Amino acid sequence: METRHYEVKIESNLIDDIRDHTRWFMGLGIVFLILGIAAIAFPWVATLSLEIFIGVLFVIAGVAQAVQSFSIPRWGGFFLNVGLAVLALIIGLLMLFYPLAGVITLTSLVAAFLLIAGILKTVFAFQVKPAIGWGWTLAGGLLSLALGLLILFQLTEAYPWVLGLLLGVDFVFTGVWMLILASKARQTL
């Protein structure tokens, strides 16, 4: 009984917080919705932007790790840390100077992730087959597997747009979710 009271209190606090910041949730939801629609409409631009952003993150991480390596005197992990910093810098700079290769690499990684996730989900679904919802797990696994194979077999045609499209779909769903959440919180006044 105590657990249910705790859950109700958390839900009530969450609704109160959302209601107090409804404008932020609505505004952020609209921003995500617009960015998602733009990414779906222009997936190549979104894909390239994502690749450049990841390249910049690698460069920043490499510089930060190099600074950290030299800031700790007589540290046993100095050479490993410097090596990782150099690796991050090289990857980041390669992604920035050769964005097309970076897009192909990222798309290949997404395809590999979807294939592996699809296989694992499918196997898991058959392991828990009598359980409630095993069919949804199987459907999700087969969908991930199909998307991974689609990207893999269509890589030369898919790489310019697939990441941007996936990012756009995620942003649209995030935007819709935030708008619905803010709307529901307002209705509980």
C-alpha positions in Angstrom: 0.0 0.0 0.0 2.9 2.3 0.8 4.4 1.8 -2.7 1.2 2.9 -4.4 1.0 6.0 -2.2 4.6 6.8 -3.2 3.8 6.3 -6.9 0.7 8.6 -6.7 2.8 11.3 -5.0 5.5 11.1 -7.7 2.8 11.2 -10.5 1.1 14.2 -8.8 4.4 16.0 -8.4 5.3 15.4 -12.0 1.9 16.7 -13.2 2.3 19.8 -11.0 5.8 20.4 -12.4 4.6 20.0 -16.0 1.6 22.3 -15.3 3.9 24.9 -13.8 6.0 24.9 -16.9 3.4 24.2 -19.6 4.7 27.0 -21.8 8.2 25.5 -21.9 6.8 22.1 -22.7 4.6 23.5 -25.5 7.4 25.6 -26.9 9.9 22.8 -26.8 7.3 20.4 -28.3 6.7 22.9 -31.2 10.5 23.3 -31.8 11.0 19.5 -31.9 8.0 19.1 -34.2 9.4 21.8 -36.6 12.9 20.3 -36.5 11.5 16.9 -37.1 9.4 17.9 -40.1 12.4 19.8 -41.5 14.7 16.7 -41.0 12.1 14.5 -42.7 11.7 17.0 -45.6 15.5 17.5 -46.0 17.0 14.3 -44.7 20.4 14.8 -46.4 20.9 18.1 -44.6 19.9 16.5 -41.3 22.2 13.6 -41.9 25.1 15.8 -42.8 24.4 18.1 -39.8 24.3 15.1 -37.5 27.6 13.8 -38.9 29.3 17.2 -38.5 27.9 17.5 -34.9 29.3 14.1 -34.0 32.7 15.1 -35.5 32.8 18.3 -33.5 32.0 16.3 -30.3 34.9 13.9 -31.0 37.2 16.9 -31.4 36.0 18.5 -28.2 36.3 15.2 -26.4 39.9 14.6 -27.7 41.0 18.1 -26.7 39.4 17.8 -23.2 41.0 14.4 -22.7 44.4 15.7 -23.8 44.2 18.6 -21.4 43.2 16.3 -18.6 46.1 13.9 -19.4 48.6 16.7 -19.0 47.0 18.2 -16.0 47.6 15.2 -13.7 51.3 14.8 -12.9 52.8 11.3 -12.7 49.5 9.6 -13.5 49.8 5.9 -14.4 47.2 6.1 -17.2 48.9 9.0 -19.0 49.9 7.2 -22.2 46.5 5.4 -22.5 44.7 8.7 -22.0 46.8 10.6 -24.5 46.4 7.7 -27.0 42.6 7.9 -26.6 42.7 11.7 -26.9 44.6 11.4 -30.2 42.2 8.8 -31.4 39.2 11.0 -30.7 40.9 13.9 -32.4 41.7 11.9 -35.5 38.2 10.5 -35.8 36.6 13.9 -35.2 38.9 15.6 -37.8 38.3 12.9 -40.3 34.6 13.2 -39.9 34.9 17.0 -40.4 37.2 16.9 -43.4 35.6 13.9 -45.0 31.9 14.1 -44.1 30.6 11.7 -46.8 32.8 8.9 -45.5 31.5 9.7 -42.0 27.9 9.5 -43.2 28.6 6.1 -44.8 30.3 4.9 -41.6 27.5 6.1 -39.3 24.8 4.6 -41.6 26.7 1.3 -41.6 26.8 1.4 -37.8 23.1 2.1 -37.6 22.4 -0.9 -40.0 24.7 -3.1 -37.9 23.0 -2.0 -34.7 19.5 -2.7 -36.2 20.6 -6.1 -37.4 22.1 -7.2 -34.1 19.2 -5.7 -32.1 16.7 -7.4 -34.4 18.3 -10.8 -34.0 18.5 -10.4 -30.2 14.9 -9.2 -29.8 13.7 -12.0 -32.0 15.6 -14.7 -30.1 14.4 -13.2 -26.8 10.8 -13.2 -28.0 10.9 -16.9 -28.7 12.6 -17.5 -25.3 9.7 -15.8 -23.5 7.0 -17.0 -25.9 4.2 -17.8 -23.5 4.6 -14.5 -21.7 2.2 -11.6 -22.3 3.5 -9.3 -25.0 6.0 -11.7 -26.6 4.4 -11.0 -29.9 5.2 -7.3 -29.7 8.8 -8.1 -28.9 8.9 -10.5 -31.9 7.3 -7.8 -34.1 9.8 -5.2 -32.9 12.7 -7.6 -33.5 11.5 -8.5 -37.0 11.0 -4.8 -37.8 14.6 -3.9 -36.6 15.9 -6.8 -38.6 14.0 -5.7 -41.7 15.2 -2.1 -41.3 18.8 -3.2 -40.8 18.6 -5.4 -44.0 17.0 -2.6 -45.9 19.7 -0.2 -45.1 22.4 -2.8 -45.7 21.2 -3.8 -49.1 20.4 -0.2 -50.1 23.4 1.4 -48.5 24.6 3.4 -51.5 21.1 4.8 -52.0 20.2 4.9 -48.3 23.2 6.6 -46.7 22.4 10.2 -47.7 18.9 10.2 -46.1 18.4 7.4 -43.6 20.0 9.0 -40.5 18.2 12.3 -41.2 14.9 10.5 -41.6 15.4 8.6 -38.4 16.4 11.7 -36.5 13.3 13.5 -38.0 10.9 10.8 -37.0 12.4 10.8 -33.5 12.0 14.6 -33.2 8.4 14.5 -34.5 7.5 11.9 -31.9 9.3 13.8 -29.2 7.5 17.0 -30.1 4.1 15.4 -30.2 4.8 13.7 -26.9 5.7 17.0 -25.2 2.6 18.7 -26.7 0.3 15.9 -25.5 2.0 15.9 -22.0 1.6 19.7 -21.7 -2.1 19.4 -22.9 -2.9 16.6 -20.4 -1.3 18.5 -17.5 -3.4 21.6 -18.4 -6.6 19.5 -18.4 -5.9 18.3 -14.8 -6.3 21.8 -13.4 
